[in-house]
């Protein structure tokens, strides 16, 4: 499963002279790779090589484009926010699947259970339900969504329906 973190690691390994790499889901089944060298440059040849590599070797279900890192702001790519190290390690696993995602979230949020509901292929949205044993605040919900976004495949989005026990 091609997560953002794993994809960034693969691109950095293949192109070690590119110092700054950020990959972002730009649309359903599309991702943009933002890159710069130490000199804050991205040559046309580097952009072409990275794009060829990504489209040939990363994930067949995602179309990649490459831009200079400075386009992150113009494209309104959200700032990276910290997630627990266990989530990062899970997202870096090349054999990650839905069961690994569910297990990682359920360990991080033990006051409920995350369940896979369905995958909307047309809109590239993975739907989950979280059966909460206590009422969750907006910050907790947003934190869970951040963690999930790090573990779902590039080119996909996710939504969680929070089902809270009111008893």
C-alpha positions as CSV (number, residue, x, y, z in Angstrom):
1,X,0.0,0.0,0.0
2,X,1.6,3.2,-1.1
3,X,1.5,5.7,1.7
4,X,2.9,9.3,1.6
5,X,5.8,8.5,4.0
6,X,6.8,5.3,2.2
7,X,6.6,7.0,-1.2
8,X,8.8,9.9,0.0
9,X,11.3,7.4,1.4
10,X,11.5,5.6,-1.9
11,X,11.9,8.8,-4.0
12,X,14.7,10.0,-1.6
13,X,16.5,6.7,-1.8
14,X,16.3,6.7,-5.6
15,X,17.2,10.4,-5.9
16,X,19.5,11.2,-2.9
17,X,20.6,14.5,-4.3
18,X,17.0,15.8,-3.9
19,X,17.0,17.2,-0.3
20,X,13.4,18.3,0.0
21,X,10.7,15.9,-1.0
22,X,7.0,16.2,-0.2
23,X,4.3,14.1,-1.8
24,X,0.6,15.0,-1.6
25,X,-2.6,13.5,-2.9
26,X,-3.7,16.3,-5.3
27,X,-6.9,14.6,-6.6
28,X,-8.4,11.2,-6.7
29,X,-5.9,8.7,-8.0
30,X,-3.4,11.6,-8.5
31,X,-0.4,12.7,-6.4
32,X,2.1,15.6,-6.8
33,X,5.7,15.2,-5.9
34,X,7.3,18.4,-4.7
35,X,11.1,18.4,-4.8
36,X,14.2,20.6,-4.5
37,X,18.0,20.1,-4.3
38,X,20.1,21.7,-1.6
39,X,20.3,24.8,-3.8
40,X,16.5,25.1,-3.7
41,X,16.2,24.1,-7.4
42,X,14.5,21.5,-9.5
43,X,15.9,21.0,-13.0
44,X,13.7,20.0,-15.8
45,X,15.7,16.8,-16.1
46,X,15.3,15.9,-12.4
47,X,11.5,16.6,-12.7
48,X,11.3,14.3,-15.7
49,X,13.4,11.6,-14.1
50,X,11.3,11.6,-10.9
51,X,8.0,11.6,-12.8
52,X,9.1,8.7,-15.0
53,X,10.3,6.8,-11.9
54,X,7.2,7.4,-9.9
55,X,4.8,6.5,-12.7
56,X,6.7,3.4,-13.7
57,X,7.7,2.0,-10.2
58,X,5.6,3.4,-7.4
59,X,1.9,2.6,-7.7
60,X,0.0,1.7,-10.9
61,X,-3.3,3.2,-9.6
62,X,-1.8,6.7,-9.1
63,X,-0.7,9.3,-11.7
64,X,2.2,11.3,-10.5
65,X,3.3,14.8,-11.5
66,X,6.4,16.6,-10.3
67,X,6.7,20.3,-9.3
68,X,9.3,22.5,-7.6
69,X,9.0,22.4,-3.8
70,X,8.1,26.1,-3.8
71,X,4.7,25.2,-5.3
72,X,3.6,23.7,-2.0
73,X,2.3,27.1,-0.9
74,X,0.6,28.0,-4.2
75,X,-1.1,24.6,-4.3
76,X,-2.3,25.1,-0.7
77,X,-0.8,21.8,0.5
78,X,-1.5,21.4,4.2
79,X,1.4,21.7,6.6
80,X,2.7,18.5,8.0
81,X,1.5,17.8,11.5
82,X,3.1,15.4,13.9
83,X,1.7,11.9,14.4
84,X,2.8,9.2,16.8
85,X,5.9,7.3,15.9
86,X,4.0,4.0,15.8
87,X,1.8,5.5,13.0
88,X,4.9,6.6,11.1
89,X,6.5,3.1,11.4
90,X,3.2,1.6,10.3
91,X,3.0,3.9,7.3
92,X,6.5,3.0,6.3
93,X,5.7,-0.7,6.1
94,X,5.7,-1.9,2.5
95,X,3.2,-4.7,3.4
96,X,0.7,-2.5,5.0
97,X,-3.0,-3.4,4.4
98,X,-6.4,-2.5,5.9
99,X,-5.8,-4.8,8.9
100,X,-2.6,-3.1,9.8
101,X,-4.3,0.3,9.5
102,X,-7.1,-0.8,11.8
103,X,-4.8,-2.4,14.3
104,X,-2.6,0.8,14.5
105,X,-5.6,3.1,15.0
106,X,-7.2,0.8,17.5
107,X,-4.0,0.8,19.6
108,X,-3.8,4.6,19.4
109,X,-7.5,5.0,20.3
110,X,-8.3,2.1,22.7
111,X,-11.6,3.7,23.8
112,X,-13.3,2.4,20.7
113,X,-13.0,0.3,17.5
114,X,-12.3,1.4,14.0
115,X,-14.0,-0.6,11.3
116,X,-13.6,-0.6,7.5
117,X,-17.0,0.2,6.1
118,X,-16.5,0.4,2.3
119,X,-14.4,1.9,-0.5
120,X,-15.9,4.3,-2.9
121,X,-14.0,3.5,-6.0
122,X,-15.5,6.4,-8.1
123,X,-14.5,9.1,-5.6
124,X,-11.4,7.3,-4.2
125,X,-12.7,7.5,-0.6
126,X,-12.2,4.9,2.1
127,X,-15.0,5.0,4.6
128,X,-14.6,3.9,8.2
129,X,-16.8,3.7,11.3
130,X,-15.4,4.3,14.7
131,X,-17.5,2.9,17.5
132,X,-16.5,5.1,20.4
133,X,-17.0,4.1,24.1
134,X,-16.9,7.7,25.1
135,X,-17.7,11.0,23.5
136,X,-14.7,12.3,21.5
137,X,-13.7,15.9,21.2
138,X,-13.0,17.6,17.9
139,X,-9.3,17.5,18.5
140,X,-9.3,13.7,19.1
141,X,-11.3,13.2,15.9
142,X,-9.0,15.4,13.9
143,X,-6.0,13.6,15.4
144,X,-7.4,10.2,14.3
145,X,-8.0,11.6,10.8
146,X,-4.4,12.8,10.6
147,X,-3.2,9.4,11.6
148,X,-5.4,7.7,9.0
149,X,-4.3,10.0,6.3
150,X,-0.7,9.0,6.9
151,X,-1.6,5.3,6.5
152,X,-4.0,5.3,3.5
153,X,-2.7,5.0,0.0
154,X,-1.7,8.0,-2.0
155,X,-4.5,9.1,-4.4
156,X,-7.1,8.2,-1.8
157,X,-9.1,10.1,0.8
158,X,-10.8,8.9,4.0
159,X,-13.8,9.6,6.0
160,X,-14.7,8.4,9.5
161,X,-18.2,8.2,10.9
162,X,-18.0,8.5,14.7
163,X,-20.6,6.4,16.5
164,X,-20.6,7.4,20.1
165,X,-22.1,5.5,23.0
166,X,-24.4,7.9,24.7
167,X,-25.3,5.6,27.6
